[in-house]
Amino acid sequence: MVKSGEIADRVIASITNPKNDPWVPELAQELASREWSRLCEINFTQNVYGTTRLMTRNICGPRDIVASLLILDDVKKTSAINIEALGEQCAFQCLEGGVRFYSRQEILNTTVLSCVKGALAIINRVPSLMETISSLVCMLHLIKPVDIDYDFSFSEPSVPFSIFISVPQHRVANDALRVAEALVHETLHLQMSLIEKEVQLLKPNGSKFFSPWRKEHRPAQGVLHAIYVFKGIDSFIARLLASSVSDESFEYMVSRRRKIAEELRRVQSFHNSSALTKLGKELVGNCL
């Protein structure tokens, strides 16, 4: 059994090493194991985990797995990301917030599933990132976007192995790349939430800071997460660009990196924020 201090030391060593990948694959499985141990205290194991079940705290509740996408990570372990249709109660709660999900029939009988598979194939070109995703993502929920050009995704620490991403309703240019970015985006949010359970990155502070991503002032935690996530996305795209890509994809990825660089430039001052601990400042400094 790993003592808390031991994993905290490894987390610190990993996130403060500027040579490491932002998605710290060497820690992902251990962070996930720690979270599974916490969930076991309320009788949730990997075998019974489901987003609807965890949200309703019912390990025997319905779990509608529409498809299981097998993936092979960098250490040659086979795992699966399950696409789950939310239960009626949970789906209604999301609907109240304006979020609509694809039905089982739509997922199976449209191009949505092929787009998700294409996104995973793209991520698989960065094996260490796929290792992190395979450790942290068990359930995937597919959102029906309000506009084909608008991407929307979210995750919740209360369902620590689930992510929610939008997928275009029909195939369009660079759709798999956009979905791949959303998968990486939400996985890194999950990972940062787990990192925060092991080490302190923020001080109690009520100040808010401008977020160029939300175009509004947000609490320090929101800005910290965004910096970490978009640094990871930038590193992911840089890896893809180092391999052979189509001209269309090349232009799209160069444009994304340029936009991310500009957004990160606008939060440079956050590095010196009094809301950050010494460790938090070091992490943000490495990201920026």
C-alpha positions as CSV (number, residue, x, y, z in Angstrom):
1,M,0.0,0.0,0.0
2,V,1.5,3.4,-1.0
3,K,1.5,5.9,1.8
4,S,0.0,9.3,1.0
5,G,3.3,11.1,1.5
6,E,5.0,8.8,-1.0
7,I,2.6,9.5,-3.9
8,A,2.6,13.2,-3.0
9,D,6.4,13.2,-3.4
10,R,6.1,11.6,-6.8
11,V,3.4,14.0,-7.9
12,I,5.6,16.9,-7.0
13,A,8.6,15.4,-8.8
14,S,6.5,14.8,-11.9
15,I,4.6,18.1,-12.2
16,T,7.7,20.2,-11.5
17,N,9.8,18.5,-14.1
18,P,9.6,20.7,-17.3
19,K,10.8,17.7,-19.4
20,N,7.8,15.6,-18.5
21,D,4.7,15.3,-20.6
22,P,1.9,17.5,-19.0
23,W,-0.3,14.4,-18.9
24,V,2.2,12.6,-16.5
25,P,1.5,9.1,-17.8
26,E,3.9,7.7,-15.1
27,L,1.4,8.9,-12.5
28,A,-2.0,8.5,-14.2
29,Q,-2.5,4.8,-13.2
30,E,-1.5,5.5,-9.6
31,L,-3.7,8.5,-9.3
32,A,-6.6,6.5,-10.7
33,S,-5.9,3.6,-8.3
34,R,-6.0,6.1,-5.4
35,E,-9.4,7.3,-6.6
36,W,-10.8,3.8,-7.1
37,S,-9.8,3.1,-3.5
38,R,-11.9,6.1,-2.4
39,L,-14.9,4.9,-4.5
40,C,-14.6,1.4,-3.0
41,E,-15.5,3.0,0.3
42,I,-19.0,3.5,-1.1
43,N,-18.9,0.1,-2.9
44,F,-18.1,1.4,-6.3
45,T,-15.6,-0.7,-8.2
46,Q,-14.5,-0.6,-11.8
47,N,-16.8,-3.5,-12.6
48,V,-19.9,-1.7,-11.4
49,Y,-19.0,1.9,-12.2
50,G,-21.3,3.9,-14.3
51,T,-22.1,7.6,-14.5
52,T,-25.8,7.2,-13.8
53,R,-25.1,4.8,-11.0
54,L,-22.6,7.0,-9.3
55,M,-24.8,10.1,-9.7
56,T,-27.7,8.3,-8.1
57,R,-25.5,6.4,-5.7
58,N,-27.0,3.1,-6.8
59,I,-24.5,0.3,-7.7
60,C,-27.3,-1.9,-9.0
61,G,-29.0,0.8,-11.0
62,P,-29.3,0.8,-14.8
63,R,-26.2,1.2,-16.9
64,D,-26.8,1.5,-20.6
65,I,-23.5,0.8,-22.4
66,V,-24.0,1.6,-26.1
67,A,-20.5,0.6,-27.2
68,S,-17.2,-0.3,-25.8
69,L,-14.2,1.0,-27.6
70,L,-11.1,-1.1,-27.0
71,I,-7.8,0.7,-26.8
72,L,-4.2,-0.5,-26.5
73,D,-2.0,1.8,-24.4
74,D,1.8,2.4,-24.4
75,V,2.4,-0.5,-22.0
76,K,0.4,-2.9,-24.1
77,K,-2.5,-3.1,-21.8
78,T,-5.9,-3.5,-23.4
79,S,-8.7,-1.5,-21.8
80,A,-12.0,0.0,-23.0
81,I,-13.8,3.3,-23.0
82,N,-17.5,2.8,-22.6
83,I,-20.0,5.0,-24.3
84,E,-22.9,5.2,-21.9
85,A,-26.4,6.6,-22.5
86,L,-27.4,8.6,-19.4
87,G,-30.3,7.4,-17.4
88,E,-33.5,9.4,-17.7
89,Q,-33.2,11.2,-14.4
90,C,-29.6,12.3,-15.0
91,A,-30.3,13.2,-18.7
92,F,-33.2,15.4,-17.5
93,Q,-30.9,17.3,-15.1
94,C,-28.5,18.0,-17.9
95,L,-31.4,19.0,-20.2
96,E,-32.4,21.6,-17.7
97,G,-29.0,23.1,-18.3
98,G,-29.5,23.1,-22.0
99,V,-27.4,20.0,-22.7
100,R,-28.9,17.3,-25.0
101,F,-27.3,13.9,-25.5
102,Y,-27.4,11.5,-28.5
103,S,-29.7,8.6,-28.0
104,R,-28.6,5.0,-28.3
105,Q,-30.1,4.7,-31.7
106,E,-28.4,7.9,-32.9
107,I,-25.0,6.8,-31.7
108,L,-25.4,3.4,-33.4
109,N,-27.0,4.5,-36.7
110,T,-25.2,7.8,-37.6
111,T,-21.6,8.8,-38.1
112,V,-21.1,9.9,-34.5
113,L,-19.5,6.6,-33.4
114,S,-17.0,6.6,-36.4
115,C,-16.0,10.1,-35.5
116,V,-15.2,9.1,-31.9
117,K,-13.2,6.1,-33.2
118,G,-11.3,8.4,-35.5
119,A,-10.5,10.7,-32.5
120,L,-9.1,7.8,-30.5
121,A,-7.0,6.7,-33.5
122,I,-5.5,10.2,-33.6
123,I,-4.7,10.2,-29.9
124,N,-3.2,6.8,-30.2
125,R,-0.4,8.4,-32.3
126,V,0.8,9.8,-28.9
127,P,1.0,6.5,-26.9
128,S,1.9,8.1,-23.6
129,L,-1.2,10.3,-23.8
130,M,-3.4,7.3,-24.7
131,E,-2.0,5.6,-21.5
132,T,-3.2,8.5,-19.4
133,I,-6.6,8.5,-21.1
134,S,-7.0,4.7,-20.7
135,S,-6.3,5.1,-17.0
136,L,-8.7,7.9,-16.3
137,V,-11.7,7.6,-18.7
138,C,-14.2,4.8,-18.2
139,M,-17.4,6.4,-19.4
140,L,-17.9,8.7,-22.3
141,H,-21.1,10.6,-22.9
142,L,-21.9,12.2,-26.3
143,I,-23.5,15.6,-26.5
144,K,-25.6,16.8,-29.4
145,P,-24.1,20.2,-30.3
146,V,-26.4,23.2,-30.9
147,D,-24.2,24.1,-33.9
148,I,-21.9,22.0,-36.0
149,D,-19.1,24.5,-35.5
150,Y,-19.5,24.7,-31.8
151,D,-17.6,22.3,-29.5
152,F,-18.8,21.8,-25.9
153,S,-17.5,19.5,-23.2
154,F,-17.4,19.1,-19.5
155,S,-16.5,16.8,-16.6
156,E,-17.3,16.7,-12.9
157,P,-15.0,15.6,-10.1
158,S,-18.1,13.9,-8.5
159,V,-18.0,11.4,-11.4
160,P,-14.2,11.1,-11.6
161,F,-13.9,8.6,-14.5
162,S,-16.5,10.1,-16.8
163,I,-16.3,12.8,-19.4
164,F,-19.0,14.5,-21.6
165,I,-18.1,15.8,-25.1
166,S,-19.9,17.1,-28.1
167,V,-19.6,15.3,-31.5
168,P,-20.8,16.9,-34.8
169,Q,-24.0,15.4,-36.1
170,H,-22.4,14.6,-39.4
171,R,-18.8,14.3,-40.6
172,V,-17.1,17.6,-41.4
173,A,-13.5,18.7,-41.9
174,N,-11.3,18.0,-38.9
175,D,-14.1,16.7,-36.8
176,A,-12.1,13.8,-35.4
177,L,-9.3,16.2,-34.4
178,R,-11.8,18.4,-32.6
179,V,-13.3,15.4,-30.8
180,A,-9.7,14.2,-29.9
181,E,-9.0,17.6,-28.4
182,A,-12.2,17.5,-26.3
183,L,-11.2,14.0,-25.1
184,V,-7.7,15.3,-24.1
185,H,-9.2,18.4,-22.6
186,E,-11.6,16.6,-20.2
187,T,-9.1,13.9,-19.3
188,L,-6.6,16.6,-18.2
189,H,-9.4,18.2,-16.1
190,L,-10.0,14.8,-14.4
191,Q,-6.2,14.4,-13.8
192,M,-5.8,17.8,-12.4
193,S,-8.6,17.2,-9.9
194,L,-6.8,14.0,-8.8
195,I,-3.5,15.8,-8.5
196,E,-5.2,18.4,-6.3
197,K,-6.3,15.6,-3.9
198,E,-2.6,14.7,-3.4
199,V,-0.8,18.1,-3.2
200,Q,-1.8,21.7,-2.5
201,L,-1.5,24.0,-5.5
202,L,-3.8,26.8,-4.2
203,K,-4.2,28.9,-1.1
204,P,-7.6,29.9,0.3
205,N,-8.2,33.0,-1.7
206,G,-11.4,34.7,-2.9
207,S,-9.8,36.6,-5.7
208,K,-10.9,36.2,-9.3
209,F,-8.7,36.3,-12.4
210,F,-9.4,37.0,-16.0
211,S,-9.8,33.9,-18.2
212,P,-9.3,34.4,-21.9
213,W,-11.1,31.1,-22.5
214,R,-14.3,32.1,-20.7
215,K,-13.8,35.9,-21.4
216,E,-14.7,36.6,-17.8
217,H,-13.1,36.7,-14.3
218,R,-13.0,33.3,-12.6
219,P,-11.7,31.8,-9.3
220,A,-8.0,30.8,-9.3
221,Q,-8.8,27.1,-9.6
222,G,-10.6,27.6,-12.9
223,V,-7.6,29.5,-14.3
224,L,-5.1,27.0,-13.0
225,H,-7.1,24.1,-14.6
226,A,-7.3,26.0,-17.9
227,I,-3.6,26.7,-18.0
228,Y,-2.7,23.0,-17.3
229,V,-5.3,21.7,-19.8
230,F,-4.4,24.0,-22.7
231,K,-0.6,23.4,-22.1
232,G,-1.4,19.7,-22.5
233,I,-3.5,20.2,-25.6
234,D,-0.7,22.3,-27.1
235,S,1.8,19.6,-26.4
236,F,-0.5,17.0,-27.9
237,I,-0.9,19.0,-31.1
238,A,2.8,19.6,-31.3
239,R,3.4,15.8,-31.2
240,L,0.9,15.3,-34.0
241,L,2.6,18.0,-36.1
242,A,5.9,16.2,-35.7
243,S,4.3,13.2,-37.6
244,S,2.9,13.2,-41.1
245,V,-0.4,15.0,-41.4
246,S,-2.6,16.1,-44.3
247,D,-2.4,19.7,-45.5
248,E,-5.9,20.5,-44.2
249,S,-5.1,19.1,-40.8
250,F,-1.7,20.8,-40.7
251,E,-3.3,24.2,-41.2
252,Y,-6.0,23.5,-38.6
253,M,-3.4,22.4,-36.0
254,V,-1.1,25.3,-36.6
255,S,-4.0,27.6,-36.2
256,R,-5.0,25.9,-32.9
257,R,-1.5,26.2,-31.5
258,R,-1.3,29.9,-32.4
259,K,-4.6,30.6,-30.7
260,I,-3.6,28.6,-27.5
261,A,-0.2,30.4,-27.4
262,E,-2.0,33.8,-27.5
263,E,-4.5,32.7,-24.7
264,L,-1.6,31.5,-22.5
265,R,0.3,34.7,-23.1
266,R,-2.7,36.6,-21.7
267,V,-2.5,34.8,-18.3
268,Q,1.3,35.1,-17.9
269,S,0.8,37.3,-14.8
270,F,-1.1,34.4,-13.0
271,H,2.3,32.8,-12.5
272,N,3.0,35.3,-9.6
273,S,-0.5,35.1,-8.1
274,S,-0.8,35.1,-4.4
275,A,-3.5,32.5,-4.8
276,L,-0.9,29.9,-5.8
277,T,1.3,27.9,-3.4
278,K,5.0,27.6,-4.1
279,L,4.3,24.3,-5.9
280,G,1.4,25.9,-7.8
281,K,3.6,28.7,-9.0
282,E,6.2,26.1,-10.2
283,L,3.6,24.1,-12.0
284,V,2.1,27.2,-13.7
285,G,5.6,28.5,-14.5
286,N,6.4,25.2,-16.3
287,C,3.1,25.4,-18.2
288,L,3.7,29.0,-19.3
